[in-house]
Amino acid sequence: MNLKSNLMQYRDAGYPIIFIESYEEDKADKVIGEIADSARVDVIEWNGAAGACDFKTKKQKGTHKLMLDEFLETVSKDELNRKIIVIKDMNDQLAEFQTVALLKQLAIKIASGSAEECMIIMISPTLFIPKDIEKYITVLEQDYIDDNDINRIIGKFVKANGLPSVAPELIRKLTATFKGLTEMEINNILSLAYSTHGSITQKDLDFIFEQKKQMIMKSGILEMVPLKETVDDIGGLENLKEWLRRKSVVFNDIARAESFGVGMPKGLLIAGVPGCGKSLTAKATAMLFNVPLLKLDMGRLMGKYVGESESNMRNALKLAEAISPCVLWIDELEKAFAGIGSAGGNEVTTRLFGSFLTWMQDKTAPAFVIATANDITKMPPELLRKGRFDEIFFVDLPNKTERKMIFEVHIKKRRRSDFPNIDVQKLVDMTEGYSGADIEGVVRDGIENAFCDGRECITTEYISQAIKNTTSLSEIMKDDLKKMKDEYTKRRLKNAT
């Protein structure tokens, strides 16, 4: 159901306050105007710039700019039947007791039926709901524009500027890449492309990508991770890599896969030993799928106001869906949802967990989730049941074959010409119990020491000396690793190796 249908339904049902969470006030205004015209009701507006103003022209009413509490006090004395009261730029004002009390009074009047066909609509990109009026407010989100709307915007721009028609294949790519941006942002990018190239070309896809990076950075919750790692940079984990390659076949041709009866890929949980390639796999997957990699920082979700954390979660997941196809990476998932269901469990964290579970279960957008965790024993069992993730893989310390591959990857990446002279088997035999991160570290240290000694090349001795000076992860976390491995074995998780 779209925003207009929702607003009409809630208005007819007598809901007192609707909070529209959106940056696009003009689009919300358009919907409100259409509802007002069809229902023949008056619209009154207050905003931070003009105070009480004309809804259509935005010109201030009267000679005195009213504060929000003054506006609400004036409105409450007027006839409220068949009116829509629009309030914008109000978050700071909602910290005032008098303002909240007046809103509550109006909400009670509407809910009781004393003001017929009246509704208060609050519009803001930031969801802030004072506790005193929480039960009177219903939150609606303005949907991101769909493919048809994007096609319409592109066509309208091309026609308005007298540009030659754009090839259907380029329109398809532009439409897919524009997903997640607002109409204003799309028009700005098209204008920039036109002023730069004089036409709409393949090069404009880079403009869109940069705009999306800005959008994600400004969200403060998601981060767009640069991609350079491939599956060939992962030493070992052959079972996991083969599984991902098969998923990439589906992900790269979703429409045809779904028409064949294949389900939308949901995601993957990679659990196990720290420093053994979990994060690297997330980055390589996005490269394999040829889509952006978004990282969700669960710590940044937590807000100080009622409902803010849940709003942040909704916005992050909605943004990931809008930008899809993409890979959404959630690192150290067990820390985000630790303690769920326990006696001392945090109420907000529990609600966030519920939102995430529902989204994982119901999502239809091609946003492939990769969650990484060191210790799944701390995670709620509901998250591990079938249907949340397509598969759960266990990543153990690398075996001999994998250690050889990891040494090869890191030595060739830094000193390819020296690799034939390195006794890799000797290094493999010396690194029993080392993690992939440990091996990368000793290669890096060995090369640095050779450089500082003024050597022209790296030798086996330099890396073996670095190994002797390194304490392996299996020694540092001996008891924890044994407990972790026993737990993963007991749960019969699929081995990544």
C-alpha positions as CSV (number, residue, x, y, z in Angstrom):
1,M,0.0,0.0,0.0
2,N,1.4,3.4,-1.0
3,L,1.6,6.6,1.1
4,K,-1.6,8.1,-0.3
5,S,-3.7,5.0,0.4
6,N,-2.3,4.7,3.9
7,L,-3.0,8.3,4.8
8,M,-6.6,8.0,3.5
9,Q,-7.2,4.8,5.4
10,Y,-5.8,6.2,8.7
11,R,-7.8,9.5,8.2
12,D,-11.0,7.6,7.6
13,A,-10.3,5.5,10.7
14,G,-9.8,8.6,12.9
15,Y,-6.1,8.2,13.7
16,P,-5.1,11.5,15.3
17,I,-1.4,11.9,14.4
18,I,0.6,10.5,11.4
19,F,4.4,10.9,11.3
20,I,5.8,10.7,7.8
21,E,9.5,9.9,7.9
22,S,10.8,11.5,4.8
23,Y,13.3,13.9,3.3
24,E,11.0,14.7,0.4
25,E,8.6,17.2,1.8
26,D,7.4,18.3,-1.7
27,K,6.3,14.7,-2.5
28,A,4.5,14.4,0.8
29,D,2.9,17.8,0.2
30,K,1.7,16.6,-3.2
31,V,0.0,13.5,-1.7
32,I,-1.6,15.6,1.1
33,G,-2.8,18.1,-1.5
34,E,-4.4,15.4,-3.6
35,I,-6.2,13.9,-0.5
36,A,-7.4,17.4,0.6
37,D,-8.7,18.2,-2.9
38,S,-10.6,14.8,-3.3
39,A,-12.0,15.0,0.3
40,R,-12.6,18.8,0.1
41,V,-10.9,19.6,3.4
42,D,-8.7,22.5,4.4
43,V,-5.0,22.2,5.1
44,I,-3.2,24.3,7.7
45,E,0.6,24.2,7.8
46,W,3.3,25.2,10.3
47,N,7.0,25.1,9.5
48,G,10.2,26.4,11.0
49,A,10.9,28.9,8.3
50,A,7.5,30.7,8.2
51,G,5.6,29.6,11.2
52,A,1.9,29.4,10.3
53,C,1.7,29.6,6.5
54,D,-0.4,28.9,3.4
55,F,0.0,25.2,2.5
56,K,0.3,25.8,-1.2
57,T,2.4,29.0,-1.4
58,K,4.3,28.6,1.9
59,K,3.9,32.3,2.6
60,Q,3.6,33.3,6.3
61,K,0.2,34.1,7.6
62,G,-0.1,37.3,9.6
63,T,2.7,39.7,10.6
64,H,3.9,37.7,13.6
65,K,5.8,34.4,13.1
66,L,4.2,31.9,15.5
67,M,6.2,29.4,17.4
68,L,4.8,25.8,17.3
69,D,3.1,26.0,20.7
70,E,1.5,29.3,19.8
71,F,0.3,27.8,16.5
72,L,-1.2,24.7,18.3
73,E,-2.9,26.9,20.9
74,T,-4.5,29.0,18.1
75,V,-5.6,25.9,16.1
76,S,-7.1,24.2,19.2
77,K,-9.5,27.2,19.6
78,D,-10.6,27.0,16.0
79,E,-13.1,24.7,14.3
80,L,-11.2,21.5,13.6
81,N,-13.7,19.5,11.6
82,R,-12.5,18.5,8.2
83,K,-9.0,19.8,8.5
84,I,-5.5,18.5,8.0
85,I,-2.8,20.1,10.2
86,V,0.7,19.7,8.7
87,I,3.7,20.3,10.9
88,K,7.3,20.3,9.7
89,D,10.7,21.2,11.2
90,M,9.4,20.4,14.7
91,N,11.9,18.1,16.3
92,D,13.5,20.8,18.5
93,Q,10.1,22.1,19.4
94,L,9.0,18.7,20.6
95,A,11.5,18.9,23.5
96,E,9.2,21.6,25.0
97,F,6.6,20.4,27.6
98,Q,4.0,23.0,26.5
99,T,4.2,21.9,22.8
100,V,3.9,18.3,23.7
101,A,0.9,18.9,26.0
102,L,-0.9,20.9,23.3
103,L,-0.3,18.1,20.7
104,K,-1.6,15.6,23.2
105,Q,-4.7,17.7,23.8
106,L,-5.4,17.9,20.1
107,A,-4.8,14.2,19.6
108,I,-7.3,13.3,22.4
109,K,-9.9,15.6,20.8
110,I,-9.5,13.9,17.4
111,A,-9.4,10.4,18.8
112,S,-12.5,11.0,20.9
113,G,-14.5,12.1,17.8
114,S,-14.8,15.7,18.9
115,A,-13.0,16.8,15.7
116,E,-14.5,15.0,12.8
117,E,-12.3,14.0,9.8
118,C,-9.3,15.9,11.3
119,M,-5.7,14.7,11.2
120,I,-2.3,16.0,12.2
121,I,0.5,15.1,9.8
122,M,4.1,15.6,11.0
123,I,6.8,15.4,8.4
124,S,10.5,15.0,9.2
125,P,13.5,12.9,8.0
126,T,14.3,12.2,11.7
127,L,11.9,10.2,13.8
128,F,11.6,11.7,17.3
129,I,8.5,10.9,19.3
130,P,8.1,12.2,22.9
131,K,6.9,9.5,25.3
132,D,3.8,11.4,26.3
133,I,2.3,11.3,22.7
134,E,3.8,8.0,21.6
135,K,0.5,6.1,21.6
136,Y,-1.3,8.7,19.5
137,I,1.3,8.6,16.7
138,T,1.4,6.2,13.7
139,V,4.6,6.2,11.7
140,L,4.6,6.0,7.9
141,E,7.6,5.9,5.6
142,Q,7.7,7.4,2.2
143,D,8.6,4.7,-0.3
144,Y,11.7,5.0,-2.5
145,I,10.7,5.5,-6.1
146,D,10.3,2.3,-8.2
147,D,11.7,1.4,-11.7
148,N,8.7,2.8,-13.5
149,D,9.1,6.2,-11.8
150,I,12.8,6.2,-12.6
151,N,12.1,5.5,-16.2
152,R,9.5,8.3,-16.3
153,I,12.0,10.8,-14.7
154,I,14.7,9.9,-17.3
155,G,12.3,10.1,-20.2
156,K,11.0,13.5,-19.0
157,F,14.5,14.9,-18.6
158,V,15.6,13.7,-22.1
159,K,12.4,15.2,-23.7
160,A,12.7,18.5,-21.8
161,N,16.3,19.0,-22.9
162,G,15.8,17.9,-26.5
163,L,18.3,15.1,-26.1
164,P,18.6,12.1,-28.5
165,S,16.8,9.0,-27.3
166,V,18.8,6.8,-24.9
167,A,19.4,3.2,-25.8
168,P,17.1,0.7,-24.0
169,E,20.1,-1.1,-22.5
170,L,21.6,2.1,-21.0
171,I,18.2,3.0,-19.6
172,R,18.0,-0.4,-17.9
173,K,21.5,0.2,-16.4
174,L,20.6,3.7,-15.3
175,T,17.4,2.6,-13.8
176,A,19.1,-0.2,-11.8
177,T,21.8,2.2,-10.6
178,F,19.5,5.1,-9.8
179,K,17.6,2.8,-7.3
180,G,17.6,4.3,-3.8
181,L,18.0,8.0,-4.9
182,T,15.3,10.6,-4.6
183,E,13.7,12.3,-7.7
184,M,15.6,15.5,-6.9
185,E,18.9,13.5,-6.7
186,I,18.2,11.8,-10.0
187,N,17.4,15.1,-11.7
188,N,20.6,16.7,-10.3
189,I,22.8,13.8,-11.6
190,L,21.1,14.0,-15.0
191,S,21.7,17.7,-15.1
192,L,25.3,17.3,-14.2
193,A,25.8,14.6,-16.8
194,Y,24.1,16.8,-19.4
195,S,26.3,19.8,-18.6
196,T,29.5,17.7,-18.6
197,H,28.9,15.5,-21.7
198,G,26.1,17.2,-23.5
199,S,24.2,13.9,-23.4
200,I,23.3,10.8,-21.3
201,T,26.1,8.2,-21.6
202,Q,27.6,5.1,-20.0
203,K,30.0,7.4,-18.1
204,D,27.1,8.8,-16.1
205,L,26.9,5.5,-14.1
206,D,30.1,6.7,-12.3
207,F,28.2,9.9,-11.2
208,I,25.4,7.8,-9.8
209,F,27.8,5.6,-7.9
210,E,29.5,8.6,-6.3
211,Q,26.1,10.1,-5.4
212,K,25.1,6.8,-3.7
213,K,28.4,6.9,-1.8
214,Q,27.5,10.4,-0.5
215,M,24.0,9.2,0.4
216,I,25.3,6.3,2.4
217,M,28.0,8.4,4.1
218,K,25.3,10.9,5.2
219,S,23.1,8.2,6.6
220,G,25.8,7.7,9.3
221,I,24.8,4.1,9.8
222,L,25.8,2.3,6.6
223,E,29.2,2.5,5.0
224,M,30.1,1.7,1.4
225,V,33.2,-0.5,1.4
226,P,35.7,-0.1,-1.5
227,L,36.2,-3.4,-3.4
228,K,39.5,-4.8,-4.5
229,E,39.6,-8.3,-3.1
230,T,38.4,-11.3,-5.1
231,V,37.7,-14.9,-4.2
232,D,41.3,-15.7,-5.6
233,D,42.6,-13.7,-2.6
234,I,41.1,-16.2,-0.2
235,G,43.5,-19.0,0.6
236,G,41.5,-22.2,1.1
237,L,37.9,-22.3,2.1
238,E,37.1,-24.1,-1.1
239,N,33.6,-25.4,0.0
240,L,32.6,-21.8,0.9
241,K,34.0,-20.4,-2.3
242,E,32.3,-23.0,-4.5
243,W,29.0,-22.3,-2.7
244,L,29.4,-18.6,-3.3
245,R,30.2,-19.1,-7.0
246,R,27.0,-21.1,-7.4
247,K,25.0,-18.3,-5.6
248,S,26.6,-15.7,-7.9
249,V,25.1,-17.5,-10.9
250,V,21.6,-17.0,-9.4
251,F,22.3,-13.5,-8.1
252,N,23.7,-12.2,-11.4
253,D,20.5,-13.4,-13.3
254,I,17.8,-13.1,-10.7
255,A,14.9,-12.6,-13.0
256,R,15.6,-15.7,-15.1
257,A,16.4,-17.7,-11.9
258,E,13.1,-16.8,-10.3
259,S,11.1,-17.6,-13.5
260,F,12.8,-21.0,-13.3
261,G,11.6,-21.5,-9.7
262,V,14.8,-20.6,-7.8
263,G,14.2,-18.6,-4.6
264,M,15.8,-15.2,-4.0
265,P,19.2,-15.7,-2.2
266,K,18.8,-14.5,1.4
267,G,22.3,-14.5,2.8
268,L,25.1,-16.3,4.6
269,L,26.4,-16.5,8.2
270,I,30.1,-17.2,8.5
271,A,31.1,-18.2,12.0
272,G,34.4,-19.3,13.5
273,V,38.0,-18.4,14.4
274,P,39.0,-14.8,14.3
275,G,41.5,-13.8,11.5
276,C,40.6,-16.7,9.2
277,G,39.0,-14.9,6.3
278,K,35.4,-14.1,7.3
279,S,35.7,-10.3,6.5
280,L,37.7,-11.0,3.4
281,T,35.0,-13.3,2.2
282,A,32.3,-10.6,2.6
283,K,34.4,-8.3,0.4
284,A,35.2,-10.9,-2.2
285,T,31.5,-11.9,-2.4
286,A,30.4,-8.4,-3.4
287,M,33.1,-8.4,-6.1
288,L,32.0,-11.9,-7.3
289,F,28.3,-10.7,-7.4
290,N,29.4,-7.5,-9.1
291,V,27.4,-5.3,-6.6
292,P,28.2,-2.7,-4.0
293,L,29.2,-3.8,-0.5
294,L,27.4,-2.0,2.4
295,K,28.6,-2.4,5.9
296,L,26.0,-2.0,8.7
297,D,27.5,-0.7,12.0
298,M,25.1,-2.0,14.6
299,G,26.6,0.3,17.3
300,R,25.6,3.4,15.4
301,L,21.9,2.3,15.4
302,M,21.4,3.1,19.0
303,G,19.7,6.5,19.5
304,K,18.9,8.6,22.6
305,Y,15.2,9.2,21.8
306,V,12.2,6.9,22.0
307,G,11.9,5.0,18.7
308,E,15.1,6.5,17.3
309,S,17.1,3.2,17.3
310,E,14.2,1.3,15.6
311,S,13.9,4.1,13.1
312,N,17.6,3.8,12.4
313,M,17.3,0.1,11.8
314,R,14.3,0.6,9.5
315,N,16.1,3.3,7.5
316,A,19.3,1.2,7.2
317,L,17.4,-1.9,5.9
318,K,15.2,0.2,3.7
319,L,18.3,2.0,2.2
320,A,20.0,-1.4,1.6
321,E,16.8,-2.6,-0.2
322,A,16.6,0.6,-2.3
323,I,20.2,0.4,-3.3
324,S,19.9,-3.4,-4.1
325,P,21.2,-5.4,-5.7
326,C,23.9,-5.3,-3.0
327,V,25.7,-7.3,-0.3
328,L,24.9,-6.1,3.2
329,W,27.7,-7.0,5.6
330,I,27.1,-7.2,9.4
331,D,30.3,-7.8,11.3
332,E,30.5,-9.5,14.7
333,L,26.7,-10.1,14.8
334,E,26.9,-11.9,18.1
335,K,27.9,-8.6,19.8
336,A,24.9,-6.7,18.4
337,F,22.3,-9.2,19.7
338,A,24.0,-10.7,22.8
339,G,21.7,-11.2,25.8
340,I,18.5,-11.3,23.8
341,G,15.9,-13.2,25.7
342,S,17.8,-13.2,29.0
343,A,16.5,-11.7,32.2
344,G,18.7,-8.6,31.8
345,G,18.1,-8.3,28.1
346,N,17.9,-4.7,26.7
347,E,14.3,-3.8,25.5
348,V,15.5,-1.7,22.6
349,T,18.0,-4.4,21.5
350,T,15.2,-6.9,21.6
351,R,13.0,-4.8,19.4
352,L,15.9,-4.3,16.9
353,F,16.4,-8.0,16.9
354,G,12.8,-8.6,16.1
355,S,12.9,-6.0,13.2
356,F,16.0,-7.7,11.8
357,L,14.5,-11.2,12.0
358,T,11.3,-10.1,10.3
359,W,13.2,-8.4,7.5
360,M,15.5,-11.4,7.0
361,Q,12.4,-13.7,6.8
362,D,10.3,-11.5,4.5
363,K,12.6,-9.5,2.3
364,T,12.2,-9.8,-1.4
365,A,14.8,-7.3,-2.6
366,P,18.2,-8.7,-3.8
367,A,20.1,-7.5,-0.7
368,F,22.3,-10.5,0.1
369,V,23.3,-10.5,3.8
370,I,26.7,-11.7,5.0
371,A,26.9,-11.8,8.7
372,T,30.2,-12.7,10.4
373,A,30.5,-13.9,14.0
374,N,33.3,-15.3,16.1
375,D,31.1,-17.0,18.7
376,I,27.6,-18.1,17.8
377,T,27.0,-19.5,21.2
378,K,26.2,-16.0,22.3
379,M,23.6,-15.5,19.6
380,P,19.8,-16.1,20.0
381,P,18.8,-19.5,18.6
382,E,16.0,-17.8,16.5
383,L,18.7,-16.3,14.3
384,L,20.3,-19.6,13.5
385,R,17.2,-21.6,12.4
386,K,16.6,-22.5,8.7
387,G,15.0,-19.7,6.7
388,R,17.0,-16.8,8.1
389,F,20.2,-17.5,6.2
390,D,20.7,-19.8,3.2
391,E,23.6,-21.5,4.9
392,I,25.9,-21.2,8.0
393,F,29.6,-22.0,7.5
394,F,32.2,-22.7,10.1
395,V,35.7,-21.3,9.4
396,D,38.5,-23.1,11.3
397,L,42.2,-22.5,11.5
398,P,43.8,-23.2,8.1
399,N,45.2,-26.7,7.5
400,K,48.5,-27.4,5.7
401,T,47.1,-27.0,2.2
402,E,45.3,-23.8,3.1
403,R,48.4,-22.3,4.8
404,K,50.4,-23.0,1.6
405,M,47.8,-21.2,-0.4
406,I,47.7,-18.2,2.0
407,F,51.5,-17.9,1.9
408,E,51.3,-17.9,-1.8
409,V,48.7,-15.2,-2.0
410,H,50.5,-12.8,0.3
411,I,54.0,-13.4,-1.0
412,K,53.0,-13.0,-4.6
413,K,50.9,-9.9,-3.8
414,R,54.0,-8.2,-2.4
415,R,57.1,-9.8,-3.9
416,R,56.0,-12.0,-6.9
417,S,59.5,-12.1,-8.4
418,D,60.9,-13.6,-5.1
419,F,58.3,-16.3,-4.8
420,P,60.1,-19.1,-6.7
421,N,63.0,-18.8,-4.3
422,I,60.9,-19.2,-1.1
423,D,60.6,-22.5,0.6
424,V,56.9,-22.3,1.2
425,Q,56.7,-25.9,2.6
426,K,59.2,-25.0,5.4
427,L,57.0,-22.0,6.3
428,V,53.9,-24.2,6.3
429,D,55.5,-26.7,8.7
430,M,56.4,-23.9,11.0
431,T,52.9,-22.3,11.2
432,E,50.7,-25.1,12.7
433,G,47.9,-23.3,14.6
434,Y,48.4,-20.0,12.8
435,S,45.4,-18.0,11.5
436,G,45.3,-16.5,8.1
437,A,45.8,-13.1,9.7
438,D,48.9,-14.5,11.5
439,I,50.4,-15.7,8.2
440,E,49.7,-12.4,6.5
441,G,51.4,-10.7,9.5
442,V,54.6,-12.8,9.3
443,V,54.9,-12.3,5.6
444,R,54.5,-8.5,6.0
445,D,57.1,-8.4,8.9
446,G,59.6,-10.5,7.0
447,I,59.4,-8.2,3.9
448,E,59.7,-5.1,6.1
449,N,62.8,-6.5,7.9
450,A,64.4,-7.4,4.5
451,F,63.8,-3.8,3.3
452,C,65.2,-2.2,6.5
453,D,68.3,-4.4,6.1
454,G,68.8,-3.1,2.6
455,R,68.2,-6.4,0.9
456,E,67.3,-6.6,-2.8
457,C,64.9,-9.6,-2.2
458,I,63.0,-11.4,0.4
459,T,64.2,-14.9,1.6
460,T,62.8,-17.8,3.5
461,E,64.9,-16.9,6.4
462,Y,63.4,-13.5,6.9
463,I,59.9,-14.9,7.0
464,S,60.9,-17.9,9.2
465,Q,62.5,-15.4,11.7
466,A,59.2,-13.4,11.7
467,I,57.4,-16.7,12.5
468,K,59.7,-17.4,15.5
469,N,58.9,-13.9,16.8
470,T,55.1,-14.4,16.5
471,T,52.8,-16.1,19.0
472,S,50.1,-17.9,17.1
473,L,46.4,-17.4,17.7
474,S,46.1,-21.1,18.8
475,E,48.4,-20.4,21.7
476,I,46.8,-17.1,22.7
477,M,43.2,-18.4,22.6
478,K,43.9,-22.1,23.2
479,D,40.9,-22.8,25.6
480,D,38.5,-20.5,23.8
481,L,39.2,-22.1,20.4
482,K,38.7,-25.6,21.7
483,K,35.4,-24.7,23.2
484,M,34.4,-22.9,20.0
485,K,35.3,-25.8,17.7
486,D,33.5,-28.3,19.9
487,E,30.3,-26.2,19.8
488,Y,30.5,-25.9,16.0
489,T,31.1,-29.6,15.6
490,K,28.1,-30.4,17.9
491,R,25.9,-28.1,15.8
492,R,27.1,-29.8,12.6
493,L,27.7,-26.6,10.8
494,K,29.0,-26.9,7.2
495,N,32.8,-26.6,7.1
496,A,34.1,-23.9,4.8
497,T,37.2,-26.0,4.0
